[in-house]
Amino acid sequence: MNAMMRRAVIGTAAVSMALSMAACGKAGSDKKDSAASGDTKSIGLLLPENASSTRYESFDKPFIEAKVKALCADCNVKYSNAEGSAAKQKQQFDTLIAQGVKVIILDAFDAKSTQSWVKEAADKGVKVIAYDRLATGPVSAYVSFDNEKVGELQGQALVDALGAKAADANIVMINGDEADPNAAKFKSGAHKVLDGKVKKVVYEQSGEWKPTVAGQKVGAAITQLGKDGFQAVYSANDGMAAAIITQLKGAGITVPVGGQDAGLDAIQRLVSGDQAYTIYKAYKPLADSAAELAVDLLQGKDIKSVASASIDSDTDKGIPAKLLDPKVVTKANIQDTVIADGLYKAADICTGDYAAACATAGLK
């Protein structure tokens, strides 16, 4: 091979190597850019517990998943339940961040503990939607009900259940977990109505959203006040109300007890007369709104058409918000609320021991 040919071969090899290195560099860069961009087809969903209320697994999760799929056929929801543990929820949150998820719907078990999590997520470009409970930190949006109004409805429903006896009635209050900002709203709203319309709140404790704790607290109230020392019990939700009613029955006490969440078992207790009322928060509109916000944020769209209101948290102001209206459900309006909305069918409610009472109530 002469000198000219050797130079041509060497030159061709050098160009080939340079092109190969450039291609490798581009491939590496694409891989890095892809990793940096994160998971653009997944939405994280973190719900708080499944012991005190059946709503999260029965309604919130499937409704959110269905709406996300309807809005974005190739999107998926990565779901975890904290099972009543703030530490577990933090691990679940961190896992989603590590997986590159860019939007998280967060129903915080302990809303006061989330400030640093949400801040860290925001610094990494991750959008967090506070769902049902207003998490602290720079959340991108909030969707829930007017929770002080929920408490007002609870208080008024308890007054209505007492009727003419309300003005002379002593009340036991079992509130929600103090780590949940909604619990404070429920309590505040209930007091706004009860204070001045009943004789006195004679015993008030947190049931921590735990039925066993709520039952224990009511047992302590019975011991302290006596069987005739109170005329009604306010329970912040239906799960605790169930345990409270069991405790009262065991002591031979029959007084109005109310709750919240409109769980199937609570509706059945309304039918049987064991529970006076519940608060129905239409889960599908709530879940649909959260899913819409999540998909819009994932796709970089404006969210003002969904979150047209605003709200302040303990740490941030002017958070875009969607607030829905709750409803009181009593035995008298089961047909016009949870059945009319398709939440339950009469056949779901009117099983076994409830059939006769359902017939009397005209449920169909």
Wavefront OBJ file of the C-alpha trace (Angstrom):
o trace
v 0.000 0.000 0.000
v 1.549 3.365 -1.049
v 1.714 6.435 1.184
v -1.288 8.143 -0.449
v -3.523 5.111 0.051
v -2.411 4.725 3.687
v -3.336 8.365 4.363
v -6.780 7.838 2.771
v -7.485 4.731 4.884
v -6.331 6.445 8.072
v -8.450 9.520 7.255
v -11.530 7.393 6.595
v -11.034 5.487 9.856
v -10.669 8.749 11.792
v -13.881 10.165 10.329
v -15.693 6.899 11.047
v -14.464 6.890 14.655
v -15.464 10.523 15.123
v -18.945 9.853 13.769
v -19.251 6.785 15.986
v -18.210 8.744 19.075
v -20.637 11.527 18.208
v -23.442 9.014 17.821
v -22.559 7.401 21.161
v -22.454 10.814 22.762
v -25.880 11.685 21.364
v -27.331 8.360 22.513
v -25.944 8.927 25.982
v -27.293 12.462 25.967
v -30.763 11.257 24.867
v -30.763 8.690 27.645
v -29.791 11.319 30.191
v -32.393 13.777 28.872
v -35.070 11.051 29.000
v -34.208 10.245 32.602
v -34.211 13.924 33.502
v -37.622 14.432 31.935
v -39.089 11.796 34.238
v -42.150 9.601 33.809
v -44.456 11.667 31.625
v -47.238 9.078 31.491
v -47.677 8.240 35.182
v -49.624 10.033 37.899
v -48.945 9.200 41.534
v -51.912 8.678 43.865
v -51.325 8.529 47.622
v -54.329 7.996 49.905
v -54.151 8.154 53.704
v -55.805 5.120 55.298
v -58.295 2.290 54.917
v -59.360 1.476 58.472
v -61.605 4.343 59.577
v -63.327 4.841 56.212
v -64.000 2.507 53.298
v -64.359 5.392 50.840
v -60.734 5.542 49.664
v -60.532 2.014 48.271
v -64.204 1.815 47.252
v -64.610 5.205 45.568
v -61.671 7.635 45.388
v -59.133 5.214 43.896
v -61.315 3.610 41.191
v -62.941 6.925 40.232
v -59.575 8.671 39.828
v -58.113 5.775 37.850
v -61.120 5.666 35.513
v -61.106 9.422 34.860
v -57.366 9.529 34.212
v -57.734 6.702 31.685
v -60.653 8.496 30.004
v -58.626 11.707 29.656
v -55.298 10.111 28.745
v -55.527 6.602 27.316
v -51.818 5.848 27.677
v -51.454 7.350 31.162
v -51.416 5.175 34.275
v -51.881 5.713 38.006
v -49.266 4.531 40.498
v -51.215 3.984 43.706
v -50.289 3.460 47.354
v -52.228 3.673 50.628
v -50.445 4.920 53.767
v -52.594 2.691 56.010
v -52.659 5.352 58.699
v -48.914 6.017 58.814
v -47.324 9.378 57.977
v -43.889 7.706 57.842
v -45.141 5.121 55.359
v -46.715 7.819 53.200
v -43.420 9.741 53.153
v -41.666 6.605 51.862
v -44.337 6.182 49.194
v -43.946 9.836 48.179
v -40.161 9.491 47.945
v -40.534 6.354 45.835
v -42.701 8.191 43.315
v -40.142 11.011 43.103
v -37.344 8.479 42.576
v -39.360 6.838 39.799
v -39.542 10.173 37.991
v -43.285 10.729 38.400
v -44.038 14.380 37.612
v -47.547 14.752 39.128
v -48.720 13.392 42.477
v -52.245 13.466 43.898
v -51.668 13.516 47.658
v -54.305 12.976 50.333
v -51.975 13.563 53.274
v -52.385 11.443 56.385
v -50.609 14.173 58.363
v -50.998 17.386 56.370
v -48.769 19.352 58.750
v -45.778 17.121 58.016
v -45.735 17.533 54.236
v -44.160 20.970 53.863
v -40.610 19.723 53.296
v -41.745 16.875 51.022
v -43.778 19.145 48.771
v -40.994 21.759 48.694
v -38.442 19.145 47.679
v -40.800 17.848 44.988
v -41.435 21.353 43.651
v -37.682 21.999 43.467
v -37.455 18.924 41.219
v -40.303 20.067 38.995
v -42.880 17.699 40.482
v -46.428 19.054 40.777
v -48.424 18.040 43.865
v -52.221 18.216 44.022
v -53.571 18.336 47.580
v -56.581 16.024 47.531
v -59.339 16.262 50.137
v -56.891 17.538 52.793
v -54.855 20.709 52.310
v -51.247 19.586 52.537
v -48.669 22.149 53.647
v -45.984 23.247 51.232
v -46.146 24.748 47.712
v -48.864 22.498 46.270
v -49.928 23.261 42.692
v -53.666 22.844 43.340
v -56.210 21.759 45.937
v -59.483 19.905 45.425
v -61.865 19.196 48.284
v -65.157 20.182 49.843
v -65.935 23.255 51.895
v -64.928 21.503 55.086
v -66.136 24.127 57.544
v -69.515 23.842 55.849
v -69.332 20.064 56.385
v -68.999 20.736 60.120
v -71.877 23.214 60.038
v -74.079 20.640 58.322
v -73.085 18.041 60.906
v -73.904 20.389 63.772
v -77.255 21.411 62.306
v -78.188 17.803 61.536
v -77.512 16.886 65.163
v -79.679 19.801 66.345
v -82.420 18.697 63.954
v -82.194 15.116 65.247
v -82.687 16.384 68.809
v -85.642 18.555 67.781
v -87.344 20.322 70.668
v -84.871 18.749 73.118
v -81.860 20.511 71.579
v -81.822 23.579 73.857
v -81.542 21.384 76.974
v -79.181 18.801 75.485
v -75.650 18.028 76.594
v -73.408 16.870 73.760
v -70.412 14.541 73.542
v -68.057 15.409 70.674
v -65.598 12.938 69.172
v -63.507 14.860 66.669
v -61.088 13.718 63.972
v -57.316 13.480 64.118
v -55.677 16.764 65.079
v -52.981 16.148 62.442
v -55.667 16.478 59.762
v -56.504 20.129 58.950
v -59.970 19.027 57.809
v -60.700 17.783 61.325
v -60.176 21.302 62.657
v -62.537 22.660 59.992
v -65.222 20.088 60.835
v -64.879 20.875 64.526
v -65.007 24.639 63.960
v -68.068 24.378 61.735
v -69.885 22.093 64.150
v -69.200 24.394 67.101
v -70.428 27.365 65.079
v -73.868 25.732 65.006
v -73.932 23.808 68.286
v -72.697 26.596 70.542
v -75.826 28.497 71.470
v -78.273 25.911 70.111
v -77.575 23.161 72.646
v -77.113 23.410 76.392
v -73.441 22.451 76.504
v -70.686 20.342 74.995
v -69.857 18.382 78.139
v -67.132 16.093 76.800
v -64.869 16.606 73.765
v -61.972 14.447 72.615
v -60.171 13.413 69.427
v -61.015 9.960 68.174
v -57.945 10.149 65.891
v -60.018 8.785 62.971
v -59.711 5.398 64.703
v -62.939 3.531 65.546
v -61.348 1.729 68.486
v -60.135 5.010 69.980
v -63.536 6.648 69.423
v -65.259 3.755 71.172
v -62.868 4.034 74.106
v -63.416 7.785 74.391
v -67.203 7.357 74.460
v -66.785 4.628 77.073
v -64.838 7.139 79.169
v -67.595 9.732 78.637
v -70.227 7.283 79.882
v -68.127 6.562 82.977
v -67.565 10.263 83.633
v -71.047 11.595 82.858
v -73.315 8.648 83.554
v -75.897 7.076 81.244
v -78.143 10.136 81.406
v -75.374 12.728 81.295
v -75.613 13.453 77.574
v -78.320 13.467 74.935
v -76.398 13.150 71.635
v -72.982 12.319 70.214
v -71.231 14.175 67.414
v -68.825 11.903 65.536
v -66.560 13.425 62.911
v -66.943 10.429 60.572
v -68.930 7.254 60.043
v -66.168 4.809 60.937
v -65.941 6.267 64.435
v -69.742 6.560 64.609
v -70.061 2.793 64.116
v -67.821 2.095 67.118
v -69.574 4.779 69.177
v -72.996 3.276 68.467
v -71.744 -0.178 69.463
v -70.416 1.255 72.732
v -73.683 3.067 73.449
v -75.771 -0.021 72.728
v -73.608 -2.043 75.096
v -74.371 0.493 77.833
v -78.099 0.536 77.034
v -78.012 4.136 75.757
v -80.037 5.366 72.777
v -79.204 8.900 71.621
v -78.745 10.529 68.192
v -75.306 9.904 66.655
v -74.145 11.436 63.379
v -71.134 10.971 61.160
v -69.702 11.737 57.734
v -68.677 9.951 54.499
v -71.932 8.183 53.535
v -70.351 4.732 53.643
v -72.679 1.850 52.792
v -72.734 0.613 56.378
v -73.615 4.137 57.548
v -76.521 4.315 55.092
v -77.729 0.988 56.440
v -77.521 2.382 59.978
v -79.672 5.306 58.836
v -82.232 2.828 57.513
v -82.246 0.863 60.775
v -82.407 4.016 62.891
v -79.089 3.413 64.647
v -77.487 6.520 63.106
v -79.215 9.875 62.716
v -77.388 11.312 59.703
v -74.246 11.264 57.618
v -72.635 13.789 55.299
v -72.487 12.847 51.646
v -69.526 14.245 49.772
v -69.999 13.189 46.165
v -66.764 11.305 45.541
v -67.010 11.115 41.765
v -66.969 14.905 41.135
v -64.106 15.171 43.644
v -62.122 12.368 42.026
v -62.886 13.588 38.502
v -61.644 17.088 39.355
v -58.409 15.700 40.792
v -57.856 13.546 37.710
v -58.500 16.501 35.379
v -56.028 18.652 37.284
v -53.428 15.878 37.264
v -53.678 15.254 33.519
v -53.650 18.995 32.754
v -50.540 19.502 34.880
v -48.874 16.456 33.318
v -49.554 17.861 29.857
v -48.560 21.420 30.762
v -52.049 22.868 30.376
v -53.667 25.708 32.302
v -55.726 24.503 35.277
v -57.869 27.591 35.911
v -60.885 26.093 34.157
v -60.970 23.389 36.863
v -59.477 25.183 39.875
v -61.198 28.556 39.555
v -61.158 29.435 43.275
v -58.167 29.969 45.562
v -57.317 29.087 49.149
v -54.526 29.725 51.670
v -52.735 27.017 53.639
v -50.596 27.429 56.756
v -47.545 27.852 54.517
v -48.708 29.195 51.163
v -51.267 31.650 49.795
v -53.370 31.813 46.649
v -53.406 28.067 45.935
v -55.671 27.287 42.945
v -58.639 25.372 44.350
v -61.795 23.503 43.447
v -64.289 23.327 46.347
v -67.442 21.211 46.119
v -70.638 21.293 48.178
v -71.522 18.506 50.662
v -75.048 17.266 51.524
v -76.737 15.941 54.650
v -78.219 12.461 54.300
v -80.903 11.177 56.653
v -83.266 8.234 56.374
v -85.790 10.580 54.749
v -83.635 11.549 51.751
v -81.525 8.447 50.992
v -83.537 7.914 47.801
v -82.934 11.487 46.615
v -79.202 11.603 47.381
v -76.955 8.541 47.319
v -79.382 6.390 45.307
v -80.319 9.157 42.866
v -76.619 9.901 42.283
v -75.896 6.241 41.587
v -73.530 5.875 44.538
v -75.557 2.878 45.728
v -78.501 0.885 44.472
v -81.367 0.082 46.799
v -80.349 -3.575 46.421
v -76.916 -2.718 47.897
v -78.506 -1.144 50.955
v -81.563 -3.304 51.496
v -79.920 -6.619 52.292
v -80.956 -9.113 54.962
v -81.959 -7.386 58.182
v -82.446 -4.039 56.404
v -85.050 -5.193 53.887
v -88.110 -4.469 56.007
v -86.862 -1.047 57.120
v -86.024 -0.212 53.481
v -89.557 -1.065 52.446
v -90.929 1.213 55.157
v -88.600 3.987 53.982
v -89.768 3.498 50.395
v -86.314 2.769 48.983
v -86.283 1.346 45.480
l 1 2 3 4 5 6 7 8 9 10 11 12 13 14 15 16 17 18 19 20 21 22 23 24 25 26 27 28 29 30 31 32 33 34 35 36 37 38 39 40 41 42 43 44 45 46 47 48 49 50 51 52 53 54 55 56 57 58 59 60 61 62 63 64 65 66 67 68 69 70 71 72 73 74 75 76 77 78 79 80 81 82 83 84 85 86 87 88 89 90 91 92 93 94 95 96 97 98 99 100 101 102 103 104 105 106 107 108 109 110 111 112 113 114 115 116 117 118 119 120 121 122 123 124 125 126 127 128 129 130 131 132 133 134 135 136 137 138 139 140 141 142 143 144 145 146 147 148 149 150 151 152 153 154 155 156 157 158 159 160 161 162 163 164 165 166 167 168 169 170 171 172 173 174 175 176 177 178 179 180 181 182 183 184 185 186 187 188 189 190 191 192 193 194 195 196 197 198 199 200 201 202 203 204 205 206 207 208 209 210 211 212 213 214 215 216 217 218 219 220 221 222 223 224 225 226 227 228 229 230 231 232 233 234 235 236 237 238 239 240 241 242 243 244 245 246 247 248 249 250 251 252 253 254 255 256 257 258 259 260 261 262 263 264 265 266 267 268 269 270 271 272 273 274 275 276 277 278 279 280 281 282 283 284 285 286 287 288 289 290 291 292 293 294 295 296 297 298 299 300 301 302 303 304 305 306 307 308 309 310 311 312 313 314 315 316 317 318 319 320 321 322 323 324 325 326 327 328 329 330 331 332 333 334 335 336 337 338 339 340 341 342 343 344 345 346 347 348 349 350 351 352 353 354 355 356 357 358 359 360 361 362 363 364
